[in-house]
Amino acid sequence: MRLAGKRALVTGGGTGVGFGCAQRLLEHGAEVLIVGRREDVLEEAAGRLKAIVPEGKVAFQVCDIVVEDDVISAVAAAAGDNGLDILVANAGSGYPGPILEAPVDAWQFCCELNIVGTATCIKHAGLSMKDHGGGSIVTISSIGATKVEKWMAPYSTTKAGLEMLTRCAAIELAPFQIRVNCIAPGYIDTESISDNFSKEFIQDLVAETPLGRAGQPQEVGDAVVYLSADSGKWVTGQILGVCGGMMIPEGQDFEELNRMMYGDELMDSVIGKK
């Protein structure tokens, strides 16, 4: 129980990556409050988490991270009398569309949610942690912060901003023993992906992943546990790709040249072809 007695707040904890992070935190002994904008989704998620981790302490609360009073209330509820130990700032979203046609609302929506909302969570979680000896803050970005995703400029741009926010917070909060890190997931098998994208698009995502499969929300949660437990106590200001290798900057493929030099049999064996 690496996180026994720790108190954690997970934003956007009712679905997808947030749910996976909450599950892993519970499994490692943390007391978890999941928050989001829809009470029905949160209630159902809390029930599922309780079924998975019967001994776990999980609660839910409605919170819109762009409303500061909501964030203040959520941090207070998660912290109790002893202060907050862990924040997973997962809530975020995108707004597809071409730059030449994107309305101002698209940029404002992504900026307010992905940057301002996350900054508000860091602010109030940090204030709680500062008064109680430190803690761990983990923001959730995306490989889209560093790899250009065509027709998703508001999302990619604000996720890149989120990563800089993480580094700034890591420097400012370090004197209070508050560590601030960021996880950048690749293709994660979540409800939002399966509900909104075609099978062909998903197959392309898998093909672009060197490890050859989708990630699971709980695998992002594994990284959250690492960063929040004693295993990560010397880590801050880092961007950790949990992406199956999608963040590796690939160049040209010289398979043809190697086949000319070494033959098909050898190359098939190292590539994995039979």
GUNU-284798 format. One line per 5 residues: number of its first residue (from 1); their letters; for each residue x, y, z of N, C-alpha, C, O. Coordinates in steps of 0.1 Angstrom, whole numbers, plus 5000, padded with zeros to 4 digits. Layout:
<pts>
NUM = A = X Y Z X Y Z X Y Z X Y Z | ...
</pts>
This chain:
<pts>
1 = MRLAG = 5009 4988 5000 5000 5000 5000 5009 5012 5000 5011 5019 5010 | 5014 5016 4989 5024 5026 4987 5019 5040 4991 5027 5049 4994 | 5006 5042 4990 5000 5055 4992 4990 5055 5004 4982 5064 5005 | 4992 5046 5013 4983 5044 5025 4982 5057 5033 4993 5063 5036 | 4970 5062 5035 4969 5074 5043 4969 5087 5035 4967 5098 5040
6 = KRALV = 4973 5086 5022 4974 5098 5014 4960 5102 5009 4951 5093 5007 | 4957 5115 5007 4945 5120 5003 4947 5126 4989 4955 5134 4986 | 4938 5121 4979 4940 5125 4965 4927 5131 4959 4916 5127 4963 | 4929 5140 4950 4918 5146 4942 4921 5143 4928 4932 5147 4923 | 4911 5138 4921 4913 5135 4906 4902 5143 4899 4890 5140 4900
11 = TGGGT = 4906 5152 4891 4896 5160 4882 4893 5152 4870 4902 5145 4864 | 4881 5153 4865 4876 5144 4854 4878 5130 4857 4881 5121 4849 | 4875 5126 4870 4877 5113 4874 4866 5103 4872 4867 5091 4876 | 4855 5107 4865 4844 5098 4862 4845 5089 4851 4838 5079 4850 | 4854 5092 4841 4856 5084 4829 4871 5084 4825 4879 5091 4830
16 = GVGFG = 4873 5075 4816 4886 5075 4809 4899 5074 4817 4900 5067 4827 | 4908 5083 4814 4921 5084 4820 4919 5087 4835 4926 5081 4844 | 4910 5096 4838 4908 5100 4852 4903 5088 4860 4907 5087 4872 | 4894 5080 4855 4889 5068 4862 4901 5059 4865 4902 5053 4876 | 4909 5056 4854 4921 5047 4856 4930 5052 4867 4936 5044 4874
21 = CAQRL = 4932 5065 4867 4941 5071 4877 4935 5069 4891 4942 5065 4901 | 4922 5072 4893 4916 5070 4905 4916 5055 4910 4919 5053 4922 | 4914 5046 4901 4915 5032 4904 4929 5028 4910 4929 5022 4920 | 4939 5032 4903 4953 5029 4908 4956 5035 4921 4962 5029 4929 | 4952 5048 4923 4954 5054 4936 4947 5047 4947 4953 5045 4958
26 = LEHGA = 4935 5043 4945 4927 5035 4955 4934 5022 4957 4936 5018 4969 | 4938 5015 4947 4945 5002 4949 4957 5003 4957 4962 4993 4963 | 4964 5014 4957 4976 5016 4964 4974 5023 4977 4983 5028 4984 | 4961 5024 4982 4958 5028 4995 4954 5043 4997 4951 5047 5009 | 4954 5051 4987 4950 5065 4989 4935 5066 4990 4927 5058 4986
31 = EVLIV = 4931 5077 4997 4917 5081 4998 4914 5090 4986 4922 5100 4985 | 4904 5088 4978 4903 5095 4966 4889 5102 4965 4879 5096 4968 | 4890 5114 4960 4878 5122 4957 4878 5124 4942 4888 5131 4937 | 4868 5119 4934 4868 5122 4920 4858 5133 4918 4847 5134 4924 | 4861 5142 4909 4852 5153 4906 4850 5155 4891 4859 5150 4883
36 = GRRED = 4839 5161 4887 4836 5164 4873 4823 5172 4873 4818 5176 4883 | 4818 5174 4861 4806 5182 4860 4793 5175 4860 4783 5181 4862 | 4793 5162 4859 4781 5154 4858 4779 5145 4870 4787 5135 4872 | 4769 5147 4878 4768 5140 4891 4765 5125 4887 4769 5116 4894 | 4756 5122 4877 4753 5109 4874 4765 5100 4870 4766 5089 4874
41 = VLEEA = 4774 5106 4862 4786 5099 4858 4795 5097 4870 4800 5086 4871 | 4796 5107 4878 4805 5105 4890 4800 5094 4900 4807 5086 4905 | 4787 5094 4902 4781 5084 4911 4783 5070 4906 4786 5061 4913 | 4781 5069 4892 4782 5055 4886 4797 5051 4887 4800 5040 4890 | 4806 5061 4885 4821 5057 4885 4825 5054 4899 4833 5044 4901
46 = AGRLK = 4820 5061 4909 4823 5058 4923 4819 5044 4927 4825 5037 4934 | 4807 5040 4922 4802 5027 4925 4811 5016 4919 4814 5006 4925 | 4815 5018 4906 4824 5009 4900 4837 5008 4907 4843 4997 4909 | 4843 5019 4911 4855 5019 4919 4854 5012 4932 4863 5004 4936 | 4843 5014 4938 4841 5007 4951 4840 4992 4949 4845 4984 4957
51 = AIVPE = 4834 4987 4937 4833 4973 4934 4847 4967 4931 4850 4956 4935 | 4856 4975 4925 4869 4971 4921 4878 4970 4934 4886 4961 4935 | 4877 4980 4942 4885 4981 4954 4876 4983 4966 4874 4994 4972 | 4870 4972 4971 4860 4972 4982 4865 4979 4994 4857 4985 5001 | 4878 4978 4997 4883 4984 5009 4887 4998 5007 4891 5005 5017
56 = GKVAF = 4886 5003 4995 4890 5017 4992 4881 5027 4997 4869 5025 4999 | 4886 5039 5000 4878 5051 5004 4877 5060 4992 4886 5067 4988 | 4865 5061 4986 4863 5069 4974 4850 5077 4976 4840 5072 4981 | 4850 5089 4972 4839 5098 4972 4838 5106 4959 4848 5106 4952 | 4827 5113 4957 4826 5121 4945 4820 5134 4948 4812 5136 4958
61 = QVCDI = 4822 5144 4940 4817 5158 4941 4816 5165 4928 4826 5164 4920 | 4805 5171 4925 4804 5179 4913 4813 5191 4914 4813 5198 4924 | 4821 5193 4903 4831 5204 4903 4834 5208 4889 4838 5199 4881 | 4832 5220 4885 4836 5226 4872 4849 5233 4875 4849 5243 4882 | 4860 5228 4869 4873 5234 4873 4875 5249 4868 4885 5255 4872
66 = VVEDD = 4866 5253 4859 4867 5267 4855 4860 5277 4864 4860 5289 4863 | 4854 5271 4875 4847 5279 4885 4855 5278 4898 4856 5267 4904 | 4862 5289 4901 4872 5288 4912 4865 5283 4925 4871 5276 4933 | 4853 5288 4928 4847 5283 4941 4845 5268 4941 4846 5262 4952 | 4842 5263 4929 4840 5248 4929 4853 5241 4932 4854 5231 4939
71 = VISAV = 4864 5246 4927 4877 5241 4930 4881 5242 4944 4886 5232 4950 | 4879 5253 4950 4881 5255 4964 4874 5245 4973 4880 5239 4982 | 4861 5243 4970 4853 5234 4977 4858 5219 4975 4858 5212 4985 | 4862 5216 4963 4867 5202 4960 4880 5199 4968 4882 5189 4973 | 4889 5209 4967 4902 5207 4974 4899 5205 4989 4905 5197 4996
76 = AAAAG = 4890 5214 4995 4887 5213 5009 4881 5199 5013 4885 5193 5023 | 4872 5194 5004 4866 5181 5007 4876 5170 5006 4876 5160 5014 | 4885 5170 4996 4895 5160 4995 4906 5160 5006 4910 5150 5010 | 4909 5172 5010 4920 5174 5020 4916 5170 5034 4924 5165 5042 | 4903 5173 5038 4899 5171 5051 4907 5180 5061 4910 5191 5057
81 = DNGLD = 4910 5175 5072 4917 5183 5082 4932 5182 5081 4939 5189 5088 | 4937 5173 5073 4951 5170 5072 4958 5174 5060 4970 5172 5058 | 4951 5181 5051 4957 5186 5039 4957 5176 5027 4956 5164 5029 | 4958 5182 5015 4958 5173 5003 4972 5168 5000 4982 5176 5002 | 4973 5156 4996 4986 5150 4993 4989 5149 4978 5000 5150 4973
86 = ILVAN = 4978 5146 4970 4979 5143 4956 4968 5150 4948 4957 5149 4952 | 4972 5157 4938 4963 5162 4928 4966 5156 4914 4977 5156 4910 | 4956 5150 4908 4957 5146 4894 4948 5155 4886 4936 5154 4886 | 4954 5165 4879 4947 5175 4871 4945 5169 4857 4952 5172 4848 | 4934 5161 4856 4932 5154 4844 4921 5161 4835 4922 5159 4823
91 = AGSGY = 4912 5168 4841 4901 5174 4833 4906 5182 4822 4915 5191 4824 | 4901 5180 4810 4905 5188 4798 4897 5183 4786 4890 5173 4786 | 4899 5191 4775 4891 5187 4763 4897 5194 4751 4907 5202 4752 | 4892 5191 4739 4896 5198 4727 4885 5203 4719 4873 5202 4723 | 4888 5210 4708 4878 5216 4699 4883 5215 4685 4892 5223 4681
96 = PGPIL = 4879 5205 4677 4884 5203 4664 4880 5214 4654 4869 5220 4656 | 4888 5216 4644 4885 5226 4634 4897 5232 4628 4907 5233 4634 | 4896 5237 4615 4907 5243 4609 4910 5257 4614 4900 5264 4618 | 4922 5261 4615 4926 5274 4620 4919 5286 4613 4915 5296 4619 | 4918 5284 4600 4912 5295 4592 4897 5296 4594 4891 5307 4590
101 = EAPVD = 4890 5287 4601 4876 5288 4603 4872 5287 4618 4861 5289 4622 | 4882 5284 4626 4879 5282 4641 4874 5295 4647 4880 5305 4646 | 4862 5294 4654 4857 5306 4661 4865 5309 4673 4872 5300 4678 | 4864 5321 4677 4872 5325 4689 4868 5317 4701 4876 5314 4710 | 4855 5312 4701 4850 5304 4712 4858 5291 4714 4860 5286 4725
106 = AWQFC = 4863 5286 4702 4871 5273 4703 4884 5276 4711 4888 5267 4719 | 4890 5287 4708 4903 5290 4715 4900 5293 4730 4908 5289 4739 | 4890 5301 4732 4886 5304 4746 4883 5292 4754 4887 5291 4766 | 4875 5283 4748 4871 5271 4755 4883 5263 4760 4884 5259 4771 | 4892 5260 4750 4904 5252 4753 4914 5259 4763 4919 5253 4772
111 = CELNI = 4915 5272 4761 4924 5279 4770 4919 5279 4784 4926 5277 4794 | 4906 5282 4786 4900 5282 4799 4900 5269 4806 4903 5268 4818 | 4897 5258 4799 4897 5245 4805 4911 5239 4807 4914 5235 4818 | 4918 5239 4796 4931 5231 4797 4942 5239 4804 4951 5233 4810 | 4942 5252 4804 4952 5260 4811 4947 5267 4823 4952 5264 4834
116 = VGTAT = 4937 5276 4822 4932 5283 4833 4926 5274 4844 4929 5276 4856 | 4918 5265 4840 4912 5255 4849 4922 5247 4857 4922 5245 4869 | 4932 5242 4849 4943 5234 4855 4951 5243 4865 4955 5238 4876 | 4954 5255 4861 4961 5264 4869 4954 5267 4882 4960 5268 4893 | 4941 5268 4881 4933 5271 4893 4933 5259 4903 4934 5260 4915
121 = CIKHA = 4933 5247 4897 4935 5235 4905 4948 5234 4912 4950 5231 4924 | 4959 5237 4904 4972 5237 4910 4973 5247 4921 4979 5245 4931 | 4967 5259 4919 4968 5270 4929 4962 5265 4942 4969 5266 4953 | 4950 5260 4942 4944 5256 4955 4949 5243 4961 4949 5242 4973 | 4952 5234 4952 4959 5222 4958 4972 5225 4964 4976 5220 4974
126 = GLSMK = 4980 5234 4957 4993 5239 4962 4992 5246 4975 5000 5244 4984 | 4982 5254 4977 4980 5261 4990 4977 5251 5001 4982 5253 5012 | 4969 5241 4998 4967 5231 5008 4980 5223 5012 4983 5220 5023 | 4987 5219 5001 4999 5211 5003 5010 5219 5010 5017 5214 5019 | 5011 5232 5007 5021 5241 5013 5019 5242 5028 5029 5243 5035
131 = DHGGG = 5007 5241 5033 5005 5242 5047 5006 5229 5054 5005 5228 5067 | 5008 5218 5047 5009 5205 5053 5021 5197 5048 5021 5185 5048 | 5032 5204 5045 5044 5197 5043 5047 5191 5029 5057 5184 5027 | 5039 5195 5019 5043 5191 5005 5033 5181 4999 5023 5178 5006 | 5036 5177 4987 5027 5168 4980 5031 5166 4966 5042 5170 4962
136 = SIVTI = 5022 5159 4958 5025 5156 4944 5013 5161 4936 5002 5158 4938 | 5017 5169 4925 5007 5173 4915 5011 5167 4902 5022 5168 4898 | 5001 5161 4896 5004 5155 4882 4993 5160 4873 4981 5158 4874 | 4998 5167 4863 4989 5172 4852 4989 5162 4841 4998 5154 4839 | 4978 5162 4833 4977 5153 4822 4977 5160 4809 4967 5168 4806
141 = SSIGA = 4987 5158 4801 4988 5165 4788 4984 5155 4777 4974 5148 4778 | 4992 5155 4766 4989 5146 4755 5002 5147 4746 5009 5156 4746 | 5003 5136 4738 5014 5137 4728 5011 5148 4718 5020 5152 4711 | 4999 5153 4717 4995 5164 4708 5002 5177 4713 5002 5186 4705 | 5008 5177 4724 5015 5189 4729 5028 5191 4721 5033 5202 4720
146 = TKVEK = 5034 5180 4716 5047 5181 4710 5046 5176 4695 5055 5179 4687 | 5037 5167 4692 5035 5163 4678 5023 5170 4672 5012 5169 4677 | 5025 5176 4661 5015 5184 4655 5003 5175 4651 5005 5166 4643 | 4991 5179 4655 4979 5172 4652 4971 5181 4643 4965 5191 4648 | 4970 5178 4631 4963 5186 4621 4949 5188 4624 4942 5178 4627
151 = WMAPY = 4943 5200 4623 4929 5203 4625 4926 5203 4640 4914 5203 4643 | 4935 5202 4649 4933 5202 4663 4941 5213 4670 4946 5211 4682 | 4943 5224 4664 4953 5234 4669 4949 5239 4683 4958 5241 4691 | 4936 5243 4686 4933 5248 4700 4937 5237 4710 4942 5241 4721 | 4935 5225 4708 4938 5214 4717 4954 5213 4719 4959 5214 4730
156 = STTKA = 4961 5211 4708 4975 5210 4708 4982 5222 4714 4991 5220 4722 | 4978 5233 4710 4984 5246 4715 4982 5247 4730 4992 5251 4737 | 4970 5244 4736 4968 5246 4750 4974 5235 4758 4978 5237 4770 | 4975 5223 4752 4983 5212 4759 4998 5215 4760 5004 5212 4770 | 5003 5222 4750 5017 5226 4751 5018 5237 4762 5028 5237 4769
161 = GLEML = 5008 5246 4763 5009 5255 4773 5008 5249 4787 5014 5253 4796 | 5000 5238 4788 4998 5231 4800 5012 5225 4805 5015 5225 4817 | 5020 5220 4795 5033 5215 4799 5042 5226 4804 5050 5223 4814 | 5042 5238 4799 5050 5249 4804 5044 5253 4817 5052 5256 4826 | 5031 5253 4819 5025 5256 4832 5031 5246 4843 5034 5250 4854
166 = TRCAA = 5032 5234 4839 5037 5223 4848 5051 5227 4853 5054 5226 4864 | 5059 5230 4843 5074 5233 4846 5075 5246 4855 5082 5247 4864 | 5066 5256 4852 5067 5268 4860 5062 5265 4874 5069 5270 4884 | 5052 5257 4876 5047 5254 4889 5057 5246 4896 5059 5247 4909 | 5064 5237 4889 5075 5229 4896 5085 5237 4902 5090 5234 4913
171 = IELAP = 5090 5248 4895 5100 5257 4900 5095 5265 4912 5101 5266 4923 | 5083 5270 4911 5077 5279 4921 5073 5271 4934 5075 5277 4945 | 5069 5259 4933 5064 5251 4944 5075 5242 4950 5072 5237 4961 | 5086 5241 4944 5097 5232 4949 5101 5236 4964 5104 5227 4971 | 5102 5249 4967 5106 5252 4981 5097 5247 4992 5100 5245 5003
176 = FQIRV = 5084 5243 4988 5075 5238 4997 5074 5223 4996 5064 5217 5002 | 5083 5216 4989 5083 5202 4988 5071 5197 4981 5066 5186 4983 | 5066 5205 4971 5055 5201 4962 5061 5198 4949 5067 5207 4942 | 5060 5186 4945 5065 5181 4932 5054 5182 4921 5042 5178 4924 | 5057 5188 4910 5047 5190 4899 5053 5183 4886 5063 5188 4881
181 = NCIAP = 5046 5173 4881 5050 5166 4869 5038 5165 4860 5027 5167 4863 | 5041 5161 4848 5031 5160 4837 5032 5146 4830 5043 5141 4828 | 5021 5140 4827 5021 5128 4820 5015 5131 4806 5004 5138 4805 | 5021 5126 4795 5016 5129 4782 5012 5115 4776 5021 5108 4771 | 4999 5111 4777 4995 5099 4771 4995 5099 4756 4994 5109 4750
186 = GYIDT = 4996 5087 4750 4994 5085 4736 4980 5080 4734 4970 5085 4740 | 4978 5070 4725 4965 5065 4723 4960 5056 4735 4966 5045 4737 | 4951 5061 4742 4945 5053 4753 4931 5049 4750 4923 5057 4745 | 4928 5037 4753 4915 5031 4750 4904 5036 4759 4902 5030 4770 | 4898 5047 4756 4888 5053 4765 4875 5054 4757 4874 5052 4745
191 = ESISD = 4864 5057 4765 4851 5059 4759 4851 5070 4748 4844 5068 4738 | 4858 5081 4751 4857 5092 4742 4863 5088 4728 4859 5093 4718 | 4873 5080 4728 4880 5076 4716 4870 5066 4708 4867 5068 4696 | 4866 5056 4715 4857 5046 4708 4844 5052 4704 4838 5047 4694 | 4839 5062 4711 4826 5068 4707 4827 5078 4696 4817 5080 4689
196 = NFSKE = 4838 5084 4694 4839 5095 4685 4848 5093 4672 4848 5102 4664 | 4855 5082 4672 4864 5080 4660 4861 5066 4654 4856 5057 4660 | 4864 5066 4641 4861 5054 4633 4871 5043 4636 4882 5045 4642 | 4867 5030 4633 4876 5019 4635 4889 5021 4627 4900 5017 4631 | 4888 5027 4615 4900 5029 4606 4909 5039 4613 4922 5037 4613
201 = FIQDL = 4904 5049 4619 4912 5059 4626 4919 5053 4638 4931 5055 4640 | 4912 5044 4645 4918 5038 4657 4929 5028 4652 4939 5027 4659 | 4926 5021 4641 4937 5012 4636 4949 5019 4632 4960 5014 4634 | 4948 5031 4627 4959 5040 4623 4967 5044 4636 4979 5044 4636 | 4960 5047 4647 4966 5050 4659 4975 5039 4665 4986 5041 4669
206 = VAETP = 4969 5027 4664 4977 5015 4668 4989 5013 4659 5000 5010 4664 | 4987 5015 4646 4999 5013 4637 5010 5023 4640 5021 5020 4637 | 5006 5035 4645 5016 5045 4648 5023 5044 4661 5032 5051 4665 | 5018 5034 4669 5023 5031 4682 5034 5020 4681 5030 5009 4678 | 5047 5023 4684 5057 5013 4683 5054 5000 4691 5057 4989 4686
211 = LGRAG = 5048 5001 4702 5044 4988 4710 5032 4981 4704 5029 4970 4709 | 5026 4987 4695 5016 4980 4687 5002 4977 4693 4995 4968 4690 | 4998 4985 4703 4985 4984 4710 4981 4997 4716 4989 5006 4717 | 4968 4997 4720 4963 5009 4727 4968 5007 4742 4970 4996 4747 | 4970 5019 4748 4972 5019 4762 4959 5018 4770 4948 5021 4764
216 = QPQEV = 4960 5015 4783 4948 5014 4791 4948 5026 4801 4959 5030 4805 | 4937 5031 4805 4937 5042 4815 4945 5039 4828 4951 5048 4833 | 4944 5026 4832 4951 5023 4844 4966 5023 4842 4973 5024 4852 | 4971 5023 4830 4986 5024 4828 4990 5038 4830 5002 5040 4834 | 4982 5048 4827 4984 5062 4831 4984 5063 4846 4993 5070 4852
221 = GDAVV = 4975 5056 4852 4974 5055 4867 4987 5050 4873 4991 5055 4884 | 4993 5040 4867 5005 5034 4872 5016 5045 4873 5024 5046 4882 | 5017 5054 4862 5026 5065 4862 5023 5075 4873 5032 5080 4879 | 5010 5077 4875 5006 5087 4886 5011 5081 4899 5016 5089 4908 | 5009 5069 4902 5014 5063 4914 5029 5064 4916 5033 5068 4927
226 = YLSAD = 5036 5061 4905 5051 5063 4906 5055 5077 4910 5063 5079 4918 | 5048 5087 4903 5052 5101 4906 5047 5105 4920 5053 5115 4925 | 5037 5099 4925 5031 5104 4938 5037 5097 4950 5035 5102 4961 | 5042 5085 4948 5048 5077 4959 5062 5081 4962 5068 5090 4955 | 5069 5074 4971 5083 5077 4974 5092 5074 4962 5103 5079 4961
231 = SGKWV = 5087 5066 4953 5095 5062 4941 5098 5075 4933 5108 5075 4926 | 5089 5085 4934 5091 5097 4926 5095 5109 4934 5093 5121 4929 | 5100 5107 4946 5103 5119 4955 5114 5128 4950 5116 5138 4956 | 5122 5123 4940 5133 5131 4935 5130 5136 4921 5139 5139 4913 | 5117 5136 4917 5113 5139 4903 5103 5151 4904 5093 5150 4910
236 = TGQIL = 5107 5161 4896 5097 5172 4895 5100 5180 4882 5112 5180 4877 | 5090 5186 4877 5091 5194 4864 5093 5186 4852 5098 5191 4842 | 5089 5173 4852 5092 5164 4841 5079 5161 4833 5068 5161 4838 | 5081 5159 4820 5070 5154 4811 5073 5140 4808 5082 5137 4801 | 5064 5131 4813 5066 5117 4811 5056 5111 4800 5044 5112 4802
241 = GVCGG = 5062 5106 4790 5054 5101 4779 5049 5087 4783 5057 5078 4784 | 5036 5085 4784 5030 5071 4786 5022 5068 4774 5010 5070 4773 | 5030 5064 4764 5024 5065 4750 5028 5053 4741 5025 5053 4729 | 5034 5042 4747 5038 5031 4738 5048 5034 4728 5050 5027 4718 | 5055 5046 4730 5066 5050 4720 5062 5060 4710 5070 5063 4701
246 = MMIPE = 5049 5065 4710 5044 5074 4700 5052 5087 4700 5053 5094 4690 | 5058 5091 4712 5066 5103 4712 5080 5102 4707 5086 5113 4705 | 5084 5090 4703 5097 5089 4697 5098 5096 4684 5090 5093 4675 | 5107 5106 4682 5108 5113 4669 5114 5104 4658 5126 5103 4658 | 5106 5098 4650 5111 5089 4640 5116 5097 4627 5109 5107 4623
251 = GQDFE = 5126 5092 4621 5131 5097 4609 5128 5088 4597 5118 5082 4597 | 5137 5087 4588 5135 5079 4576 5137 5064 4580 5144 5061 4589 | 5130 5056 4572 5131 5041 4574 5140 5035 4563 5137 5036 4551 | 5151 5029 4568 5161 5024 4558 5160 5009 4557 5170 5002 4554 | 5148 5004 4558 5146 4989 4556 5150 4984 4542 5157 4974 4541
256 = ELNRM = 5147 4992 4532 5150 4988 4518 5166 4986 4517 5170 4977 4511 | 5173 4996 4522 5188 4996 4521 5193 4984 4528 5202 4977 4523 | 5188 4981 4540 5192 4970 4548 5189 4957 4542 5197 4947 4543 | 5178 4956 4535 5175 4944 4528 5185 4941 4516 5188 4930 4514 | 5189 4952 4510 5199 4950 4499 5212 4945 4505 5219 4938 4498
261 = MYGDE = 5215 4950 4517 5228 4946 4522 5228 4933 4529 5238 4925 4528 | 5217 4930 4536 5218 4918 4545 5208 4907 4541 5209 4896 4546 | 5199 4910 4531 5190 4900 4526 5177 4899 4534 5175 4904 4545 | 5167 4894 4527 5153 4893 4532 5152 4885 4545 5145 4888 4554 | 5159 4873 4545 5157 4864 4556 5161 4870 4569 5154 4869 4579
266 = LMDSV = 5173 4877 4569 5177 4883 4582 5168 4894 4586 5165 4895 4598 | 5164 4902 4576 5156 4914 4580 5142 4910 4584 5137 4916 4594 | 5137 4899 4578 5124 4894 4583 5125 4889 4597 5115 4891 4605 | 5136 4883 4601 5138 4878 4614 5138 4889 4625 5133 4888 4636 | 5145 4900 4622 5146 4911 4631 5134 4920 4632 5131 4926 4642
271 = IGKK = 5126 4920 4621 5114 4928 4621 5102 4920 4627 5093 4926 4632 | 5104 4907 4627 5093 4898 4633 5084 4892 4623 5074 4886 4627 | 5088 4893 4610 5080 4886 4600 5084 4871 4600 5096 4868 4602 | 5074 4862 4597 5077 4848 4596 5078 4844 4581 5081 4833 4578
</pts>
